Amino acid sequence: MEISIWSDFVCPFCYIGKRRLEEALDKFPYKEKVTIRFKSFELAPDAPKETSKTIHEALAEKYGMSIQQAKAANANVAEQAKTVGLTFNFENMKPANTLDAHRLAKFAVEKGKGAELTERLLKAYFTDSLPISDADTLTEIAGTVGLNKEEVRSFLKENRLTEEVRADEAEARQIGVQGVPFFVFNNKYAVSGAQPVEAFAAALQKVWEEENDGPVVKILSEGDKNEAVCTDESCDLSPEK
C-alpha cells in the first residue's frame, strides 16, 4: 500500500495528522507493506523568508481576527498537539517561506533520508521555533539526520528540485486538494485533514481489504454455479436448456 501525503512544514494539523496516522499504522498488521511518500504543498508561497511578525500577528492578519483571538486559536491547537505527544511553542514561532524546506526534503529523499528530515523539519518549526526559511538553519537541520552539510549548502544555493515541488502542487490542484494534510491511499482513496486515529485505522483496513483480500474482478452475475461453467473438478456439457 502506498500513502501519499500532501503537507506543509508550517501546517500544525499536518504534524498532528502525521502522528495520528503513525499511531494507526503502529496497530496495523501489514505496516511493513505500507510506503509513505510526502508531497509538497505551500500554504503561503508568497511568504517572505524573513519577517518581524509573530505567528499570532500573522494569523490575526490572515484571518481578520484580533491578536487575542489568534492566541486563543493557537492555544487550542497546542492542546490538540499534546494529545499526540507533541509540543508546539507558538510564543517563539515565526512565519516562514517553505519552498527551500520542500526542496531540501526532496533532496533528502534522494539520499534515503526523506522520512527523517520531514520529521526533523516539523519539529524544528513547531517545537524548536527555528527559522526554516534560513539556509544556514536548514543546513544544520539536515546535518542532524546524517546529510552532508557541504552538499546541502551547495544544493540550497541552486534552484534544483523546484520543478518537482511545483509538480506536487499542480497534482494537488488536479485532484481537488483544498487544504492539508491530505492523504491519498493507493492513488484511489483519500482522507482529508488530521482525522482521529480511528479514522485512519478504518481507512487502512478498508483499503487493504479492497485492494488485497478480495478478487481483482467483482462478479456482477453468475447464475446457477452448477450450470454453464467449467472448474478444475467438473464441466457442464449438457445440452442447452
C-alpha positions, 0 to 999 in steps of 0.5 A: 500500500502506498500513502501519499501525503500532501503537507506543509512544514508550517501546517500544525494539523499536518504534524498532528495528522502525521502522528495520528496516522503513525499511531494507526499504522503502529496497530496495523498488521501489514505496516511493513507493506505500507510506503509513505511518500510526502508531497509538497504543498505551500500554504503561503508561497508568497511568504517572505523568508524573513519577517518581524511578525509573530505567528499570532500577528500573522494569523490575526492578519490572515484571518481578520481576527484580533491578536487575542483571538489568534492566541486563543486559536493557537492555544487550542491547537497546542492542546490538540498537539499534546494529545499526540505527544507533541509540543508546539511553542507558538510564543517563539514561532515565526512565519516562514517561506517553505519552498527551500524546506520542500526542496531540501526534503526532496533532496533528502529523499534522494539520499534515503533520508526523506522520512527523517528530515520531514520529521526533523523539519516539523519539529524544528518549526513547531517545537524548536521555533527555528527559522526554516526559511534560513539556509544556514538553519536548514543546513544544520537541520539536515546535518542532524539526520546524517546529510552532508552539510557541504552538499546541502549548502551547495544544493540550497544555493541552486534552484534544483528540485523546484520543478518537482515541488511545483509538480506536487502542487499542480497534482494537488490542484488536479485532484481537488486538494483544498487544504492539508494534510491530505492523504491519498491511499493507493492513488484511489482513496483519500482522507482529508485533514488530521482525522482521529486515529480511528479514522485512519485505522478504518481507512487502512483496513478498508483499503487493504481489504479492497485492494488485497483480500478480495478478487481483482474482478467483482462478479456482477452475475453468475447464475446457477454455479452448477450450470454453464461453467467449467472448474478444475473438478467438473464441466457442464456439457449438457445440452442447452436448456 
